[in-house]
Amino acid sequence: MNKVILLNHRPVGLPQLTDFKIIEENIPEPADGEVLLQTLYISVDPYLRGRMSDVKSYVPSFELNKPIQSLIIAKVTTSHHPDFEAGDFVAGQLPWKENQLSNGKGLSKVDPNAAPLSAYLGLLGMTGLTAQIGLTQIGKPKEGETIVVSGAAGAVGSIVGQIGKIMGCHVVGIAGTDEKVALLKSKFGFDDAINYKTTTNMADAIGKSCPNGVDIYFDNVGGEISDAVMTHLNKYARVPVCGAISLYNNTAEAKGPRLQPILVKNSVLMQGFIVSDHAKEFPEAIAQLLAWYKAGKLTYAETIVEGFENTSQTFIDLFSGKNEGKMIVKI
């Protein structure tokens, strides 16, 4: 039998296990032009929370009693498709199923000899692309500038900081544990890092870590942390807005400082972005990420949880910061 995870209820606030449901179905047989895929790794990502709500967004909401989907690494076990052979490894936006059929649309082959398969969900997947494209195309870092990254120990933030260092910048990360702060400095080469949970005055702490002000703020979290960073923005600063995980489970509208005076006074560019809008640039960006990785200039961290049945809880754990780097479920 084949296990499948459905959206059982639309979450209110922080998702609960009861918002998900595991069912079993027969393993299907591929027809002509189809492949049978065996799921190996599932990516769990904060943006999936938005798709669980019935609100207008840049991607359609998940349907109730239908499978949730995200980026998955799978193995082709049977192929009746001319472009794929049994034994191929592929990546694609696929439903949370242990085994499934595909007509090949949206699948891309991945090379296990170039990098570990799980890296194609993180460093060489959407998170790496988000970091590279958001920082280089919106942040436009220049040597000697100061970059602050929130959610810095996460999948995107840890790569942003490393790219910033490659480009000769002073990089400061914000994370939620002393262990993550140490990881940012030891493994990822950040110049400094701040534990926001033990810091009583974030604005003062950012000022001490960024004596020359902030030229680029890569925002992954929103909320009060971002409010504190904004007070240190330099003239012509750039703010790529990647996410707002601190606000995703709010049940009331969040209120905060009015940013317009800061943006006008300092001629700041603040721009949200969706990495899928840059699909034409993916091949070049992945090639650059892979080159940096092979040259030893980029590394990555993963938090891997084993077991398909643990996928829903692993997703929930994102919102309490239980991940270092990319959060992945291994089947």
N, C-alpha and C positions, 0 to 999 in steps of 0.2 A: 504494500500500500504506500501511498504518497502523501506526505503531510503538507498542508497549506495553511498560511496564516491570513485570516480575514480581519477587516476592520469591523468590529462588532458594535461599537458605540462611538459617537463623536466625543472626544475628550472635553471635559470642562476643567480648565486649569491644567495641572500636571496630569499627563496620561496615567491610567491605572491598568493593571493586567486585565481587568474585566472589559476594557475597551477593545481587546483583541480576542480572537477565537481561533483555535487550531482544529481543523477538520482533516479527514482522510479521504482520498479518492484513489481510483485505480491509476497506475502508471500508464500513460497513453502510448500508443504506437504511432511512429511518424509515417505520414503519407509521402507521396512524391513531392519533392521540393521542400521537405521539412527535415529538421534535425531533432533528436532527443538530447536534451541537456541535463547533466547532473550538476546541481549547485555545489560549489566548493567553498566560496566565501561570499558573505552578504555585507554590504556597507550599510551602517546605520548613521544617519546624519540629522542634525537639528532641523533642517528645512522641511523634513518630512512632517513635523508637527503642524506646520501651516496647511499642508495638504489634507490633514485629518479634520479640518474645520470646513464647514460649508460656506466659504466666503470667496469672493472673487480674488484671484491672484494671477501670477504669471504662468502658472501651470494649473490644470484642472484639479479639483478636489478628488480625493479617493472616494469611491462609492461604498456605502454601507454593504456589508455581507459580500464584498468582493476583495480579492487579494491586494494587500499593500505591495508596492514595488519600489525598488531602489537599484543602484548599481550593483551588479552581481558578477562574479567570476565563475564560469562554469566549464565543464568538460563535455565535449561532444562524445556521446556514447554510441549513438547510431546516426548515420547520415544517409538521407536520400536527396541531398542538395549538392549541386555540382561544385559549389565554392567551399565546402567543408568536408573534412574527413573525420572518421572516428579517431579520437585521441587529440584533436585540436583543442586548444584552450581559447575561450572567448570572453569578452566583457560586453555587458549590455544592460540597459534599463529593463529589468525583468521582475515578474511577480515573485513574492516570497513563497516559493515552492521547492521541495527537495528535488523534483524532476519535472521537466516541462518541455513542451514542443515549441519550436520557433521556425518561422519561414526564412530566417536569416536576416530580416530587415532590422537594422540597428545594431547588429552584432559586429564586433571588431576582434580580430585575432590578436592574442597577446603572446609574447615570447618568454617562456619561463627561463630561458638561458640568458636573457638580457638583465632580468631582475626577478626577485621572488614574485610569485603570482599575486600575493596580497598587496604588493606595492602598486599594482594597477588600479587599486581602489583608493589609494592615498597619494603618495608622491607623484606617481605617473598617471593618476586618474583625475577626477573632478576637483579634488581638494588641491592638488598640486597646480592644476590649471587655474583655479580660482586665485591662488596665491600669486602665481607668476603674472597672470594677466591683470589682476587688480592692482598689484603694486607697480608694475612697469608701465602700464598704459594710463592709469589714473594718478598713481602716486608719483610717477616719473622721478625716481630718486637720483640725486646728484651726490657725488663724492663729498664727504664731510658733513652731510645733512644728518639730522636726528629723526629717527623713526620710532614711534611708539606703537606697539601691537597689543591689543586686548585679546583675551582668549588665547594667549600666546603659546600655551602648552598643548593646544588642540591641533587637529590635523592641518588646518589652513595656517594658523598663526605661527606654528613652529617653522613652516617652510618660508613664510613671509620674512621672518627674522633672519633666516640664513641667506636668503636672496639679498636682503638689505646689506648684510655683511659682505657678500661677494661684491656688491656695488660700492663698497667703501664708506658705508654709513655707520653712525653711532646708533645702536639699536637697544631699546628698552622694552621689556615684555611685562605684561600684567597677567598674573595667574592666581590660583586660589589655595595653594598649599606651599609650605616650605620646601617639600620634595620637588614640586614642579618648578619653583623658583631656582633651586639648585640645578635641576635638569636643564633649564633654559641656558644657564651660564656654562655648565660643564659639557653638555652634549651638543647644544645648538649654537654656542658661541655668542650669545647675547652679551652686551657690555654690562647690563644691569637688569634686574628684574624685581618686581614688587608683588608682595602677597597682599591682595586687596582685602582679604578677610581679617588680617591682623593689623592692618594699617588704619589708624584712626582719622587721619587727614590725608586723603588721596591727593588733593591738589598740592599740598606741601611736599609730599613724597615724590610726585612727578617733577616738581620744580627742582628738587635736589638731584634727581637722576638725569634731568635734562637741563643743565645750566645754561645752554644756548637756546632754550625754547624747543618747540616741536615743529618740524617742517612737514612731516607726514604722519598722520594718525590712521592706521589701518584698523577700522572698527568692526569687531566681530560680536560685540555684546550689547551696545547701547546702554541706556540707563544711567545711573549715577556715576559709574566709572567714566563713561564718555563725557559726562558733564564736567568732570574734573580735568580731563585731558584738554578739553576745548579752551579752558582758561589760559593755556600755555601756547596756543597756536601762534606761529610767527607770521609775518607778512608773506603773503602768497603761499601759505600752507595748503596742502592737499589732503582731503579726507576721503579715501575710498571706503564706502559703507558696504560691507560684505554681509553682515547679519546683525541680529539683535536678540541673542539667545536669552538675555536676562528678562526680556519682555514677552517671549513666546507663549508662556502659560498664564499671563495676566488675565484676570476676568473683568477688570475695570480698566478704563483708559488711563494710561500713564501720563503724568504731567511732569514737566521739568523746565529748566531755564529756557528762555527765548534766545535762540542762537543768532538771529538776524544781526544784532549789533556786533557780535564777534566776527561774523562772516564779512560784513560790510567794512568794519574798521580795518581788518587785516587782508582784505581782498582774497578770502579763502575760497577754494574750490571744494565743495562737498558733493560727492556723486555716488549714488547707489548703483549697483551693477548686478547683472545676472550672467554668470559665466557662459551659459548656453547661447547667449546672444553673440558670442565671439567664436562660434563653431568653426568658421573658416580659418581661424588662427591656431586651432588646436594642434595640427601636425607640427608646425614650427615650434610652438611652445613646448610640446612633449619632447621634441628632439633636443631642445635646449636643456630641459630638466634632466633628461637622460644623460646628456653630456656632462652636466655638472655632477650628477650622481657617480658616473664612471670615473670622473676626475677626483673623486673624494671631497668635493666641495659641498655636497648636499647629503644629509643623512635623514633618517626619519624614525619616529617611534610609533609603535602600534600597541593597542590594548586588544588582545584577541580572546574572545569568549567562545568556548566550544559547545556545540549542540544546537541544532535547529530550533528546538523547543525553548531555548533561552533568548531567542531573537527579540521578542517584545520587551523583556526585562532589560536587556542590554540597551535597547533604544531609550527606555525610561531613564536608565542610569546616566545618560549623557547630561541630563539636566541637573544632576548633583555633582558633576565634574569628576566622575569616577574614571574617566579616560585620560591617558597620557598619549598624545598624538591621535592617530586614527583609530576609531572604534570599529571593530570588525567581528563578525560571527563566523567561525569556522565550522563547516558541516562535517 
